[in-house]
Amino acid sequence: MNSLETIKNQSFPSCTTLEWKAKAEQSLKGKTVETLQTTTYENIILKPLYTEQDERLVPDYPGGSDFRRGIYPLGYLTNDWVVAQQLSYETMEELQQKLNQSFDKGQTAISFNVSNNLLITETNLAKVLAESYRKYPFSINAKGRQISFLAELERIVEQDGDFDKVNGYIGADPVAVFAVEGCISEEFMNDWVKNIVRSIEKFPNLRTILIDTTPYHRGGASADQELGIAMAEGLFYLENIQDAGLELDEIFEKMIFQFSIGGNFFMEIAKLRAARILWNRISNVYGAADDKSKMHIAAETSSFTKTINDPHVNLLRAGNEAFAAVVGGIQYLHVSPFDELTGATSVSERIARNIQLLLKEEAHLKKVIDPAGGSWYVEELTNNLAEKAWAFFQAIEANGGILEVLKSSWLQQEIAKVYQKKNHDVQTRKKSMVGTNVYANLDEIITYQKTQAKTSYFTQKNYSFVKVEAIPDLRLSIPFEELRSKASYLEGKFGSKPTVGMICLGGLKQHKARLDFMKGFLAAGGLKAAESKPILSIDHARQFVLEHPTKYYCFCGTDDQYEIIGYEILTALKTEFPELTFYLAGLPEKEKQEQWIKAGIKEFIHIKNNCYETLTAILNELEVSKVEETNA
């Protein structure tokens, strides 16, 4: 009984930061805690531990001060976020059916892609919308078709005069359209401003001015760049629409921001919180009323992070991104189906919608007000990101504003620098993409769709325009998908999967670690690793080479095995089979590397290799050698 009382009364001992640091450095075996720091693509240094000493004064409650904690005092308790799944469709009849079904299954907004080639007409829209526009808000990025869309909607609503019931947003961001199309049209801009003025009179409760950072996100932009661009675009629209005669409060009230939510969970939460801080700073400078200038945010999960290979992993990515969006405090949310890149199905669309419903009903996120609020890490990250983003916004303005930096390609170049860093990290596998550059499944069968050529909207409408460099629509997984596609092509053409033979030195314990590494390394490019039995002699190695005809072989074993038997086997094989190419798993000591290269090792394959470049070279050489064999 005494021992039970003792256990009940026990508590964990308190620990100081210095004690934690000493214990951490003990486990780091001589390295300092500072070596655990990482630098983000926004050039923000992340510490391994955040404490109360990192705390800065933050608002005590949501809905107040700089709105970082959200724009509503009670969060989603009183203002639930809108489930705005953007529906895909082939015919207007299919869209009408999908909308009706989705409303019954949790959809709470009218949301679909108006860039579809189907003609937007009053008759078609009337069939699709029926009574739904009176019951549900719109959530539509109309892009270049906003003017015609609103005109047709106006004709439909005029029949019953319920203009007040049209709410949500049917927005367009001309600058984002310019960035994607690669052309700037002042004619279109002027028509758009006139249409915004008219729509404010006709649709008093509808937001129509969209600031869409999705194209920049898809081009590879960092979070601070996305935010800086959003502020620059917002300022540009404030100035231009104000010149058309509207009051500032009217303009602020019609604005909505759209962000893509990437895979860095805490950074994306901080991005949304920092966005509200920055927009509040601008609205304060303009003297806008707080109730008019609150930033409304529409979010969508990122296409930049999604993969064609092992597509079910996209379910987890989308769930992570949707979670970050909700915690960050959005008003509208679209979750992309896991197979969107190869053609979404009704099942994948339903699963995507249900991700939001799970977050609402089972994770209970709609019942918790600002769960990230007060976190030392999140608050510090929010502050740092807001400062970096404001600096980027100032750089845009210093270079002439958002249109000028597009015309000069300054913005495109700044985004490209960040993308190159991200791409390099994926190619070297410093950044993991499950199912793509790590843990690739060689047995999956994927159909790679050809990208359809896009027709410029401005060419179709005969607008005059000035050509600029377009922001590319990219994804991080594309380089490895191209390798997998090439490997699949070679397999189909020559009848066998591209293969690298694994010369496994010593027993299983001695070669397994590097063998497993090589299997994963090669699989990322669609190459098969054909492993030998334990090789203990030159004769074993020779027999393996004769039984597994391929041009490429890699030695796998410990450093000791390489010295004891590997060098001797390599010399013998290279003498007998000079046409073969040999690799070594691991990186020998610097003074021994030249010796291995002279003996016939083409490349050392290790954790710091550029995986993409190595696999590209193997596949290219393999294709050439196969063609030569066929022609011979």
NORHUVEN-V410430 format. One record per helix or strand. SS is the DSSP state (h for helix, s for strand). FROM is the first residue (numbers start at 0). TO is the last residue. If there is no record, write none. Layout:
((SS FROM TO) (SS FROM TO))
This chain:
((h 1 8) (h 16 26) (h 32 35) (s 37 38) (s 44 45) (h 51 53) (h 74 76) (s 81 82) (s 86 86) (h 91 103) (s 108 109) (s 111 111) (h 121 128) (h 131 134) (s 136 140) (h 142 157) (h 162 164) (s 167 171) (h 173 180) (s 182 183) (h 185 201) (s 205 211) (h 213 217) (h 222 242) (h 247 252) (s 254 260) (h 264 285) (h 289 292) (s 296 300) (h 312 327) (s 331 333) (h 345 360) (h 364 366) (h 375 397) (h 401 406) (h 409 426) (s 433 433) (s 437 437) (h 456 459) (s 465 466) (h 477 493) (s 498 504) (h 507 522) (s 527 530) (s 534 534) (h 537 546) (s 551 555) (h 558 575) (s 580 584) (h 589 598) (s 600 604) (h 610 630))
